[in-house]
Each structure stands twice: as C-alpha cells, then as structure tokens.
Amino acid sequence: MQIPLMLTLLVTVQAGGQAPTDTVYFEPQVGHRTFAVREPVLRIEPGTVLVSRTMFGGYYTEEGGAFPGEVGPFYIEGATENDVLVVKILELRLNHDIAAARHYSDFGGLATDARVRMLNDPIPEGRYVWRLDRESMTATTDLPNSRVRQVTIDLQPMLGRVAVAPAGDEAFSGLWPGNFGGNMDAPEIRQGATVYLPVFHEGAYFYFGDVHARQGHGEVSGTGLETSADVVLQFELIKDASIAWPRIEDDDYIMVAGSARPLIDAFRLAHVELIEWLETDYGFGRWDAYQLVSQVCESTVANIVDPVYTVVAKFPKRFLPN
C-alpha cells in the first residue's frame, strides 16, 4: 500500500523527540548548511517510515533568495561505525509550482574557476524560473535570447543531497559530496531507489534535501531545477558490514558513487568499490569482475561543479547471479 504524503501533518514530532510508531510525520523547522554531528531533530528506530518534506525558502520563489539548507540530522537508533545505513526512497513528490535554475560567473562546469585566475571574461550570471505542471510532470521556461522563445521538458525528480555526518569532528558545507554522501547530485537517487551509506558515528546523523525537479548528468551550469518536495523514506541497518563509498540500488542496477578531483579519481573510486561489491557479495572473482565491468558497466557523471566531482558506476542487475 502506498504511504500517504504529508499534505497535512497527522502527528507533530518535536525536535529531539522519540518516534512513537513505525510511521512518523516530521515537519522541519530549521535547515542546516553543513553536514556534521549536532543535536538530532528526531530519533528513529530501524524499520521506521519517515514522512516529511525538504526545506522551503526564498531560493525557490519568483523573487529569489537564500538556499534553505538541509533537513536533519536524524539519529538512527542502534547505528554504529560497524554498520551500513540503508535509506529507501519510497516516495518523492514535488510540492511547489516553481523551480529555480541559475548560472554563475565563477561556479559551474564551464565557468571561470573561483580558485584560479584566467584571461577570459566571466560568464554573466543568470537566473531562470521554471513553471512546474505537477499533473503533466513538465516544466516550462522562457528562453528570451533564442529563436525558440519557450521550452517545455519532462520532470524527473531526484534528491541532490543524502548524507550522514562525516568522520571525526569534520563539518562539510552542503555543497560537498564525499564518502559520507552529501551533495552527490546523482539523478539516480530518486523514488524507488535505495541508498547505502557508511556510518561514522553512533546514530549516523542522517540529512536530506536539495530536490531537483530535473537535472542533466554533470549539472553543468551549477544547478538543477531547484525546488521542494514531500519525501517518504524508510531506514534500515545492515549490521556488522562496511562500505567505503555510497552505494545505490534500483530495479535495474547496483551502483556506486565516488567523489574526488580530478574527475578520473572519482571514476576510479566508484569502479573499484563496484568491483569489490561484485566480489564480496555476488561471488565474482576479482579479475573476472574487472573484465565484466569493463564490458557491461555504465558510468554517469553526476556533477562536475561541486568542490569535488561525483561519478556513478552502474552494473546491470541482469548480469548478476540468480
């Protein structure tokens, strides 16, 4: 049975409260700009279904404004550094009729790098407001300087940011992806997908946010169609297990997301972890897996705009043993 979305809160759970049932409804009040260990907004038992929404802010309005930050952290009871956190994205439904997209002078895959001086002029900054039709699942915007004055595209909602608190006392800006998850901006993280994250602290301290109504691979200009959504997640733990990088699974693929600069290092990290996954969980010999990955693996560049880049290595499930 499909879990109802949070159109009206049935239960309000106060910050720091204990989840009383197997399904809890959480109304976020504060968005955080960093992934870090901090006082949890809610403690959740494994198996619990969380019905919530991403933060809303001026960034998603006609006028524009500040980015609202991420929801969390959620303390997952029983999670330890010897476990893997499992996050099932049961439902992801847009709840706003506008998405904002921008390009910047010093941020983006084709822009001048803010850290390096260059001779060419910066890209002029620009902002596009996309009108969302949530019934037809399309988005429309004006292209004022083009022969085609307006364009309509189909929507493919995704969660740009899912994360646990990074190791030690580290705190990463919401723009960062890493082995803790974070701002991976992978279109594969969508409704029906399961995300596996390593745990670096007791309780995991899980965050989510940054819904894109649509985003191309690479997120080349620096943003997707940024908006907000209702979210239904379910949490589980794999006890006494470890992974080095976030893993993703859907009906068709097992996947690994690696994040680094240069881009080739992100590619290597994702594929090494994928081969090790095939070896340890599916009975492939290491070099057999290497050979098979070389022939059937699919790779996508999730982002080339963040402080480190993200590559997703995808292995088709049809080649896994029964």
SERO-4910 file (N, C-alpha, C, O; in steps of 0.05 Angstrom, whole numbers):
BEGIN
 pado doro    nc1    nc2    nc3   cac1   cac2   cac3    cc1    cc2    cc3    oc1    oc2    oc3
  Met    A     17    -24      0      0      0      0     17     25      0     37     26     15
  Gln    A     11     44    -17     27     68    -18     23     85      7      1     88     17
  Ile    A     45     95     17     44    112     41     34    140     34     45    152     15
  Pro    A     14    150     48      4    177     42     25    198     47     41    196     66
  Leu    A     26    218     30     44    240     33     34    260     54     10    260     60
  Met    A     53    277     64     47    295     85     35    321     74     48    341     72
  Leu    A      9    320     67     -5    344     58    -14    359     83    -13    384     83
  Thr    A    -23    346    103    -29    357    130    -16    339    150    -19    315    149
  Leu    A     -2    350    169     12    334    189     -9    320    207    -27    332    217
  Leu    A     -6    293    209    -23    278    228    -11    277    255    -25    276    275
  Val    A     16    277    256     30    277    282     52    297    280     67    297    260
  Thr    A     56    314    299     78    332    300     98    322    321     92    318    344
  Val    A    123    317    312    144    308    329    163    331    335    174    342    317
  Gln    A    166    337    360    183    360    368    212    352    365    219    329    366
  Ala    A    229    372    361    258    368    358    268    353    382    263    360    405
  Gly    A    284    332    376    295    316    398    276    295    409    284    280    427
  Gly    A    251    293    398    232    274    408    238    246    399    253    241    380
  Gln    A    225    227    413    228    198    406    204    190    388    181    195    395
  Ala    A    211    177    365    190    169    347    172    147    361    183    127    369
  Pro    A    145    151    362    129    132    377    119    109    361    111     89    373
  Thr    A    118    110    335    106     89    318    125     82    295    146     94    292
  Asp    A    116     63    279    132     54    256    131     74    233    147     73    215
  Thr    A    111     92    233    110    114    214    108    140    229     90    143    246
  Val    A    126    158    223    126    184    237    125    206    217    135    204    194
  Tyr    A    113    228    225    110    252    208    126    275    221    122    282    244
  Phe    A    144    285    205    162    306    216    161    331    200    165    330    176
  Glu    A    155    353    213    154    379    200    180    394    205    184    403    228
  Pro    A    198    397    185    223    411    191    220    440    196    203    454    184
  Gln    A    236    450    214    234    479    222    260    494    215    259    518    209
  Val    A    283    480    215    309    492    212    325    477    191    327    452    192
  Gly    A    336    491    172    353    479    152    382    484    159    390    506    167
  His    A    399    463    157    427    466    164    444    468    138    438    456    118
  Arg    A    465    484    140    483    490    118    507    471    117    522    471     97
  Thr    A    510    454    137    533    436    138    524    408    146    504    405    160
  Phe    A    539    388    138    536    361    147    555    357    170    579    359    167
  Ala    A    544    351    194    561    349    218    545    335    240    521    333    238
  Val    A    559    327    261    546    317    285    535    342    300    549    360    306
  Arg    A    508    341    305    495    362    321    471    350    334    464    327    328
  Glu    A    458    365    351    434    355    365    414    345    344    406    360    326
  Pro    A    405    319    346    386    309    326    359    321    329    350    329    350
  Val    A    345    323    306    318    333    306    298    311    313    275    317    322
  Leu    A    307    286    311    289    264    316    305    238    319    326    235    305
  Arg    A    297    221    337    310    194    339    291    174    327    267    173    333
  Ile    A    302    156    310    285    138    294    296    110    297    320    105    297
  Glu    A    277     91    301    284     63    302    287     52    274    272     60    256
  Pro    A    305     33    269    307     20    243    280      7    236    266     -3    253
  Gly    A    273      9    211    247     -1    202    226     21    200    205     17    187
  Thr    A    231     44    213    212     66    213    210     79    186    229     82    171
  Val    A    185     87    179    180    103    155    177    132    164    161    138    181
  Leu    A    192    149    151    192    178    157    177    192    135    185    190    111
  Val    A    156    207    142    141    224    123    148    253    129    142    262    151
  Ser    A    160    267    110    170    294    116    170    310     90    158    302     70
  Arg    A    185    331     90    189    347     66    216    361     68    228    363     89
  Thr    A    225    370     45    250    386     44    244    414     53    221    423     54
  Met    A    266    428     61    263    456     69    254    474     46    262    470     23
  Phe    A    237    493     52    228    513     32    241    540     39    243    547     63
  Gly    A    248    555     18    260    581     23    258    599     -1    247    591    -22
  Gly    A    268    624      2    267    643    -19    280    635    -45    273    645    -66
  Tyr    A    299    616    -44    313    607    -68    293    597    -89    299    599   -113
  Tyr    A    271    586    -80    252    573    -98    229    592   -106    210    583   -119
  Thr    A    230    617    -99    209    635   -105    214    652   -130    237    651   -141
  Glu    A    194    666   -139    197    683   -163    219    704   -159    234    710   -177
  Glu    A    221    715   -134    240    736   -129    268    726   -124    287    740   -128
  Gly    A    270    701   -115    296    690   -108    303    696    -79    290    712    -66
  Gly    A    324    683    -69    333    687    -42    353    666    -34    364    652    -51
  Ala    A    357    663     -8    377    645      2    369    616      0    345    609      1
  Phe    A    389    598     -3    383    569     -3    376    561     26    390    570     45
  Pro    A    355    544     30    345    540     57    360    519     73    355    516     97
  Gly    A    378    503     61    393    483     77    379    456     77    358    452     64
  Glu    A    390    438     93    381    410     93    366    403    118    368    417    139
  Val    A    350    382    116    334    372    139    350    352    154    364    335    142
  Gly    A    349    353    180    364    334    197    379    348    219    376    372    223
  Pro    A    397    333    233    402    305    229    382    287    244    371    294    264
  Phe    A    378    263    233    362    242    245    380    222    258    398    211    245
  Tyr    A    376    216    283    392    196    297    379    169    294    356    165    302
  Ile    A    393    150    281    383    124    276    391    106    299    415    100    302
  Glu    A    372     97    315    378     81    338    393     55    331    384     41    312
  Gly    A    414     49    345    429     25    340    450     26    319    466      7    316
  Ala    A    451     48    304    472     51    283    499     55    296    502     72    313
  Thr    A    519     39    287    546     42    297    565     44    274    557     41    250
  Glu    A    590     49    279    611     51    258    616     25    245    630     24    224
  Asn    A    605      3    255    608    -23    242    584    -31    225    581    -54    217
  Asp    A    567    -11    219    542    -17    204    541      0    179    557     18    175
  Val    A    522     -7    162    515      8    138    486     18    141    468      2    148
  Leu    A    481     44    136    455     55    137    441     51    110    452     58     89
  Val    A    417     41    111    401     36     87    378     56     86    363     58    105
  Val    A    376     72     65    355     92     62    339     86     37    349     88     14
  Lys    A    314     78     40    296     72     18    279     96     12    266    107     29
  Ile    A    280    105    -13    265    128    -22    238    118    -32    235    111    -56
  Leu    A    218    117    -15    193    105    -22    176    124    -39    161    115    -57
  Glu    A    178    150    -33    162    169    -49    176    196    -48    187    204    -28
  Leu    A    175    209    -71    187    236    -75    168    251    -93    167    246   -117
  Arg    A    153    270    -81    132    284    -96    136    314    -94    137    325    -71
  Leu    A    138    328   -116    141    357   -116    117    370   -103     94    361   -106
  Asn    A    122    391    -88    100    405    -74    100    435    -79     87    450    -64
  His    A    113    444   -100    115    472   -106    113    475   -137    122    457   -151
  Asp    A    103    498   -146     98    502   -175    120    517   -189    117    524   -212
  Ile    A    142    523   -175    164    538   -187    190    523   -181    194    513   -159
  Ala    A    208    522   -200    235    513   -196    254    535   -206    248    548   -226
  Ala    A    276    539   -192    295    560   -200    321    547   -210    330    527   -198
  Ala    A    332    557   -231    358    548   -241    375    572   -247    365    592   -256
  Arg    A    402    569   -243    419    592   -246    445    584   -261    452    560   -262
  His    A    458    604   -272    487    600   -278    502    624   -266    491    646   -264
  Tyr    A    527    618   -260    543    637   -244    568    644   -259    576    631   -278
  Ser    A    581    666   -250    605    675   -263    630    658   -255    649    656   -270
  Asp    A    628    646   -231    652    632   -221    645    604   -209    660    594   -192
  Phe    A    623    593   -218    615    567   -208    600    552   -230    581    562   -242
  Gly    A    609    528   -236    597    512   -257    618    499   -274    641    507   -274
  Gly    A    610    479   -289    629    463   -305    642    479   -327    664    471   -335
  Leu    A    630    500   -337    642    515   -359    649    544   -351    655    560   -369
  Ala    A    648    550   -326    653    577   -316    682    581   -308    696    561   -304
  Thr    A    690    606   -305    716    612   -293    717    601   -265    698    604   -249
  Asp    A    739    588   -258    742    576   -231    749    598   -211    768    614   -215
  Ala    A    734    599   -189    739    619   -169    766    617   -156    776    636   -144
  Arg    A    779    593   -158    805    589   -145    828    595   -163    851    595   -154
  Val    A    823    600   -189    845    603   -208    839    628   -226    817    631   -236
  Arg    A    859    645   -229    856    668   -248    858    659   -277    874    642   -284
  Met    A    841    671   -294    841    665   -322    839    691   -338    831    711   -327
  Leu    A    845    689   -364    845    713   -380    818    719   -392    812    742   -400
  Asn    A    801    699   -395    775    703   -407    755    717   -388    758    714   -364
  Asp    A    736    731   -399    715    744   -383    697    723   -370    693    702   -382
  Pro    A    687    729   -346    669    710   -333    642    708   -348    634    726   -362
  Ile    A    629    685   -344    602    682   -355    583    701   -340    585    703   -315
  Pro    A    566    716   -354    547    733   -339    528    716   -323    518    696   -333
  Glu    A    522    725   -299    504    710   -282    475    712   -293    467    732   -304
  Gly    A    460    690   -289    432    689   -299    415    671   -282    425    653   -269
  Arg    A    389    676   -283    371    660   -267    346    655   -284    335    673   -297
  Tyr    A    337    630   -284    313    622   -299    292    611   -279    298    595   -262
  Val    A    268    620   -283    245    609   -267    230    590   -285    220    597   -306
  Trp    A    228    565   -275    214    544   -289    187    540   -276    185    537   -252
  Arg    A    165    540   -293    138    535   -283    133    505   -284    135    492   -305
  Leu    A    126    494   -261    122    465   -259     93    458   -262     76    470   -248
  Asp    A     86    439   -279     59    428   -280     61    400   -268     71    382   -281
  Arg    A     52    398   -244     56    373   -229     36    351   -238     40    328   -231
  Glu    A     16    358   -253     -2    338   -264     10    325   -289     10    301   -291
  Ser    A     19    342   -307     32    331   -331     61    324   -327     73    312   -345
  Met    A     72    332   -304    100    328   -297    118    339   -319    136    326   -330
  Thr    A    114    365   -324    131    380   -342    139    407   -330    127    416   -311
  Ala    A    160    419   -341    169    445   -333    173    462   -357    182    453   -378
  Thr    A    166    488   -355    167    507   -377    182    532   -368    177    542   -347
  Thr    A    200    542   -386    213    567   -380    217    583   -406    215    572   -428
  Asp    A    222    609   -403    227    626   -426    256    626   -433    273    624   -416
  Leu    A    262    627   -459    289    630   -469    290    656   -485    288    656   -510
  Pro    A    294    678   -471    290    705   -484    309    711   -506    303    729   -523
  Asn    A    332    698   -507    352    705   -528    354    684   -549    375    682   -563
  Ser    A    334    667   -552    335    645   -571    312    646   -591    292    659   -586
  Arg    A    316    633   -614    295    631   -634    271    616   -621    248    624   -626
  Val    A    277    595   -607    255    582   -591    251    598   -566    268    598   -548
  Arg    A    229    612   -564    225    631   -542    217    618   -516    219    630   -495
  Gln    A    208    593   -518    199    579   -494    204    549   -498    202    539   -520
  Val    A    210    535   -476    215    506   -478    201    492   -455    199    503   -433
  Thr    A    192    468   -461    179    451   -441    193    424   -440    198    412   -461
  Ile    A    200    415   -416    214    389   -413    199    372   -393    184    383   -377
  Asp    A    204    346   -393    191    328   -374    207    329   -348    231    334   -348
  Leu    A    194    322   -326    206    323   -299    215    295   -291    203    275   -297
  Gln    A    237    295   -276    248    271   -265    259    277   -237    283    281   -234
  Pro    A    242    279   -217    250    288   -190    272    271   -178    272    246   -181
  Met    A    290    283   -163    313    269   -151    320    284   -125    313    307   -121
  Leu    A    334    270   -107    345    282    -83    375    288    -88    391    269    -91
  Gly    A    382    313    -88    410    320    -92    428    313    -69    452    307    -73
  Arg    A    417    314    -44    434    310    -21    422    290     -2    400    294      9
  Val    A    436    269      3    430    250     25    457    245     38    477    240     24
  Ala    A    458    245     64    484    245     78    482    234    106    461    236    119
  Val    A    505    224    116    509    220    144    530    240    153    543    253    137
  Ala    A    533    243    179    554    261    189    581    250    182    586    226    186
  Pro    A    599    267    171    626    257    164    642    248    188    634    252    211
  Ala    A    664    235    183    681    223    204    692    244    222    696    267    215
  Gly    A    698    236    247    711    253    266    695    279    272    671    278    275
  Asp    A    710    301    275    697    327    281    692    343    255    687    367    257
  Glu    A    694    330    232    692    345    207    663    356    203    644    343    212
  Ala    A    661    379    191    636    390    182    640    400    154    657    416    148
  Phe    A    624    389    135    627    397    107    603    414     99    580    409    106
  Ser    A    609    435     84    588    452     72    569    434     56    577    413     46
  Gly    A    544    443     54    524    429     39    531    425     10    518    409     -4
  Leu    A    550    440     -1    558    437    -29    576    413    -33    580    405    -56
  Trp    A    586    401    -12    606    379    -15    593    352    -17    576    345     -1
  Pro    A    602    335    -36    598    307    -34    623    293    -23    644    306    -21
  Gly    A    620    268    -15    643    253     -4    635    225      3    614    215     -6
  Asn    A    652    211     18    645    184     25    622    183     44    611    161     49
  Phe    A    614    206     56    591    208     73    565    212     58    544    215     70
  Gly    A    567    214     31    544    220     15    544    250      8    562    259     -7
  Gly    A    526    265     19    526    294     15    515    302    -12    496    290    -22
  Asn    A    526    323    -23    515    336    -48    524    321    -73    539    332    -89
  Met    A    516    296    -75    525    280    -98    512    288   -124    523    284   -145
  Asp    A    487    299   -122    473    309   -145    470    287   -167    474    292   -190
  Ala    A    464    262   -158    462    240   -176    432    236   -183    416    230   -166
  Pro    A    425    239   -209    397    234   -216    386    207   -210    362    202   -209
  Glu    A    405    188   -205    396    161   -198    384    159   -170    371    139   -164
  Ile    A    388    179   -153    376    179   -126    349    192   -128    345    216   -124
  Arg    A    329    174   -134    302    183   -139    283    163   -127    291    144   -114
  Gln    A    257    168   -131    237    150   -120    242    121   -129    246    117   -153
  Gly    A    240    102   -111    245     75   -117    273     65   -113    279     41   -114
  Ala    A    292     84   -109    320     77   -105    325     72    -75    311     82    -58
  Thr    A    346     56    -70    356     52    -43    384     61    -42    401     55    -59
  Val    A    391     77    -21    418     88    -18    430     75      7    418     72     27
  Tyr    A    455     66      4    471     54     25    493     73     33    509     81     15
  Leu    A    495     80     58    515     99     67    532     87     90    521     74    108
  Pro    A    559     92     89    575     84    112    567    100    137    557    122    134
  Val    A    572     89    160    566    103    185    592    110    200    609     93    203
  Phe    A    595    135    208    620    145    220    616    152    250    636    157    264
  His    A    591    152    259    585    159    287    561    142    296    544    135    280
  Glu    A    560    136    321    536    123    332    512    141    326    512    165    332
  Gly    A    491    129    314    467    144    307    467    153    278    446    161    268
  Ala    A    489    153    265    492    160    236    488    190    231    504    202    216
  Tyr    A    468    203    243    462    231    238    456    236    208    473    248    194
  Phe    A    433    228    200    425    229    171    413    255    164    397    267    179
  Tyr    A    420    266    140    409    290    129    398    285    101    406    266     87
  Phe    A    378    301     92    369    300     64    360    328     56    353    345     72
  Gly    A    359    332     29    349    357     18    357    361    -11    366    342    -24
  Asp    A    354    386    -21    363    394    -47    349    378    -69    362    365    -85
  Val    A    322    380    -70    307    367    -91    311    382   -117    310    406   -118
  His    A    315    366   -138    316    377   -165    292    365   -180    289    340   -181
  Ala    A    275    381   -192    253    371   -208    264    357   -233    251    339   -244
  Arg    A    287    366   -242    301    354   -264    330    364   -263    336    386   -255
  Gln    A    349    347   -271    377    355   -274    391    337   -294    388    313   -293
  Gly    A    406    349   -312    422    333   -331    447    323   -317    456    334   -297
  His    A    458    301   -327    482    290   -316    505    311   -319    509    323   -340
  Gly    A    519    314   -297    540    334   -296    532    360   -282    549    374   -271
  Glu    A    505    366   -283    495    391   -271    513    414   -281    523    430   -265
  Val    A    517    416   -307    539    431   -318    539    461   -311    560    473   -309
  Ser    A    515    473   -309    515    502   -303    517    508   -273    520    531   -265
  Gly    A    515    487   -256    517    491   -228    492    486   -212    493    484   -188
  Thr    A    469    485   -225    443    479   -212    426    461   -229    429    459   -253
  Gly    A    408    446   -216    386    433   -229    362    451   -228    364    475   -222
  Leu    A    338    440   -232    313    454   -228    307    452   -198    294    433   -189
  Glu    A    317    472   -183    317    471   -154    289    477   -143    278    498   -150
  Thr    A    278    459   -126    251    463   -116    248    447    -90    268    439    -78
  Ser    A    223    443    -81    218    428    -56    199    405    -61    185    405    -82
  Ala    A    199    386    -42    182    362    -46    175    350    -20    188    354      1
  Asp    A    153    335    -20    146    317      2    163    291     -2    167    282    -25
  Val    A    172    280     20    190    257     19    181    235     38    174    241     61
  Val    A    182    210     29    176    187     46    201    169     45    208    159     24
  Leu    A    213    165     68    238    149     70    234    127     90    219    130    110
  Gln    A    248    105     86    249     83    106    277     76    112    294     75     94
  Phe    A    283     72    137    311     67    146    314     39    156    297     28    170
  Glu    A    337     27    148    345      1    158    375      2    164    388     21    156
  Leu    A    385    -19    178    413    -22    183    423    -49    173    409    -69    176
  Ile    A    446    -50    161    460    -75    155    482    -76    177    501    -61    176
  Lys    A    478    -95    196    496    -97    218    522   -111    211    523   -128    194
  Asp    A    543   -102    224    570   -115    221    578   -116    191    586   -137    181
  Ala    A    576    -93    178    583    -91    150    596    -64    145    592    -45    161
  Ser    A    611    -61    124    624    -35    118    625    -31     88    629    -50     73
  Ile    A    623     -6     80    628      2     52    645     27     53    644     42     73
  Ala    A    660     32     32    678     55     31    664     79     19    671    102     26
  Trp    A    645     75      1    632     97    -13    602     92    -15    594     69    -14
  Pro    A    586    112    -19    557    108    -21    550     89    -44    562     91    -66
  Arg    A    530     72    -39    520     54    -59    491     60    -64    477     70    -46
  Ile    A    482     54    -88    454     60    -96    444     35   -110    459     21   -124
  Glu    A    418     29   -107    406      6   -120    378     13   -129    363     26   -115
  Asp    A    371      4   -153    343      6   -162    336    -20   -176    350    -40   -173
  Asp    A    314    -20   -190    305    -45   -203    325    -56   -223    325    -80   -228
  Asp    A    341    -39   -235    357    -47   -258    387    -48   -252    401    -62   -267
  Tyr    A    397    -33   -232    426    -31   -228    433    -33   -199    418    -26   -181
  Ile    A    458    -42   -194    472    -35   -170    493    -14   -177    505    -15   -199
  Met    A    497      6   -160    513     29   -167    531     38   -144    524     33   -120
  Val    A    553     51   -150    570     63   -130    576     92   -139    581     97   -162
  Ala    A    575    111   -120    581    139   -125    608    145   -112    612    142    -88
  Gly    A    628    153   -128    654    162   -119    657    192   -124    649    201   -145
  Ser    A    669    206   -105    672    235   -107    701    243   -102    712    236    -82
  Ala    A    712    259   -121    740    267   -118    746    287   -140    730    291   -159
  Arg    A    769    300   -138    781    315   -161    810    304   -163    823    300   -142
  Pro    A    820    300   -187    808    304   -213    786    283   -218    782    264   -203
  Leu    A    771    287   -240    748    271   -247    756    241   -249    741    224   -242
  Ile    A    780    236   -259    789    208   -263    790    194   -236    785    170   -234
  Asp    A    797    208   -214    798    195   -188    770    188   -178    766    167   -166
  Ala    A    750    205   -184    722    198   -177    714    173   -193    700    155   -182
  Phe    A    721    172   -218    715    148   -235    728    123   -223    715    102   -221
  Arg    A    753    125   -215    767    102   -204    755     93   -178    750     69   -174
  Leu    A    749    111   -160    738    104   -134    711     89   -137    707     69   -124
  Ala    A    694     99   -155    668     87   -159    671     59   -171    657     40   -162
  His    A    689     55   -189    692     29   -202    706      8   -185    700    -15   -186
  Val    A    726     17   -169    739     -1   -151    719    -12   -130    719    -36   -125
  Glu    A    703      6   -119    683     -3   -100    662    -21   -112    653    -40   -100
  Leu    A    655    -15   -138    636    -32   -151    647    -61   -155    633    -80   -151
  Ile    A    672    -63   -164    684    -89   -168    686   -104   -141    681   -128   -140
  Glu    A    693    -90   -120    695   -103    -93    667   -112    -84    665   -133    -71
  Trp    A    646    -97    -91    619   -105    -85    612   -131    -99    601   -150    -87
  Leu    A    618   -133   -125    613   -157   -140    629   -181   -129    619   -204   -129
  Glu    A    653   -175   -119    670   -197   -109    659   -207    -82    657   -231    -78
  Thr    A    653   -189    -64    646   -197    -36    617   -207    -33    611   -225    -18
  Asp    A    598   -195    -49    570   -201    -45    558   -219    -66    538   -232    -61
  Tyr    A    571   -221    -90    559   -236   -112    576   -259   -122    569   -272   -142
  Gly    A    599   -264   -109    614   -287   -116    632   -286   -141    641   -307   -150
  Phe    A    636   -262   -151    654   -259   -174    683   -259   -165    690   -248   -144
  Gly    A    700   -272   -181    729   -268   -177    736   -240   -184    724   -227   -201
  Arg    A    757   -229   -170    763   -200   -174    769   -194   -203    758   -174   -213
  Trp    A    785   -210   -216    793   -203   -243    771   -210   -263    769   -198   -285
  Asp    A    754   -230   -256    730   -235   -272    711   -211   -271    700   -202   -291
  Ala    A    708   -200   -247    691   -176   -243    702   -153   -259    688   -138   -272
  Tyr    A    729   -149   -258    742   -128   -272    736   -130   -302    730   -110   -315
  Gln    A    738   -154   -313    733   -159   -341    704   -153   -348    698   -140   -368
  Leu    A    685   -163   -331    657   -159   -337    649   -130   -335    633   -120   -351
  Val    A    659   -116   -314    653    -88   -311    663    -73   -336    649    -54   -345
  Ser    A    686    -80   -346    697    -67   -370    678    -69   -394    679    -52   -412
  Gln    A    662    -90   -395    645    -95   -419    616    -85   -415    604    -77   -435
  Val    A    605    -86   -391    577    -81   -388    570    -57   -370    547    -49   -368
  Cys    A    590    -47   -355    585    -25   -337    577      0   -351    587      6   -373
  Glu    A    559     16   -339    552     42   -349    561     63   -329    558     58   -305
  Ser    A    571     85   -338    581    106   -320    568    132   -326    565    140   -349
  Thr    A    560    147   -305    549    173   -309    565    193   -292    574    186   -270
  Val    A    567    217   -301    579    239   -286    556    253   -272    541    267   -285
  Ala    A    554    251   -246    532    264   -231    536    294   -230    518    309   -236
  Asn    A    561    302   -222    566    331   -222    595    336   -228    613    321   -221
  Ile    A    600    358   -242    627    369   -247    629    398   -237    644    413   -248
  Val    A    613    404   -217    612    432   -208    618    436   -178    625    458   -170
  Asp    A    615    414   -163    619    417   -134    649    418   -127    666    414   -144
  Pro    A    655    423   -101    683    424    -94    698    398   -101    722    400   -108
  Val    A    685    375   -101    696    351   -114    674    340   -132    650    344   -127
  Tyr    A    682    325   -153    663    315   -173    653    288   -165    666    274   -148
  Thr    A    630    279   -176    618    254   -170    613    238   -195    602    248   -214
  Val    A    622    213   -195    617    194   -217    601    170   -205    607    161   -183
  Val    A    581    161   -220    566    137   -212    572    114   -231    567    116   -255
  Ala    A    582     92   -220    588     68   -235    564     49   -232    555     44   -209
  Lys    A    552     40   -254    527     26   -254    530     -2   -267    539     -4   -290
  Phe    A    524    -23   -252    526    -50   -262    498    -61   -266    482    -62   -247
  Pro    A    491    -70   -291    464    -80   -296    458   -106   -280    474   -124   -280
  Lys    A    435   -106   -267    429   -129   -250    424   -155   -266    426   -177   -255
  Arg    A    418   -152   -292    413   -176   -307    438   -194   -310    436   -218   -317
  Phe    A    461   -183   -303    486   -199   -305    494   -211   -277    514   -224   -275
  Leu    A    477   -205   -257    483   -217   -231    473   -246   -229    454   -253   -243
  Pro    A    486   -262   -213    477   -290   -210    449   -290   -197    442   -273   -181
  Asn    A    433   -311   -204    406   -314   -193    408   -320   -163    387   -323   -150
***
